[in-house]
Amino acid sequence: MLVSVSRKEHFNAAHRLYNKEWTDEKNTAVFGKCSNPNYHGHNYELIVTLVGEPDPQTGYVFDMKELSDLVRAHVLVHFDHKNLNLDTPYFRDLNPTAENIAVVIWRILRQRIDPKFELKVKLYETERNFVEYPAAR
């Protein structure tokens, strides 16, 4: 019996989408206003989902307080109220698109959550734009 449990968190962060190999003109053509050299920000909504079997003793798939603590300690502390390009080592050489942010968060958490649990990350960049990793097939 597999059950999904999810924890929703929130963080605010600034970023700039650009390719260092391109001119400002090409970056603007590809990324539009998201390539503003002075950066721009988002109010991100993060949903972390674990899939597993409920423990017969607790009934929990995973302790949600523990999941919240993991996300806060290993993701939010590094991303919330930060400039992702300048303040985090994760995006010094990686364009901080929503897709890349979701993958980075997944990798951070995967190191800390038992592999017996399937891990999914859903990241809302806006109310209407979101990404999921890994992608559903």
Buried (B, 14 or more C-beta within 10 A) or exposed (E): EEEEBEBEBEBEBBBBBBEEEBEEEEBBEEBEEBBBEEBEEBEBBBBBBBBBEBEEEEEEBBEEEEBBEBBBEBBBEBBBEBBBBEBBEBBEEBBBBBBBBBBBBBEBBEEEBEEEBEBBBBBBBEEEEBBBBEEEE
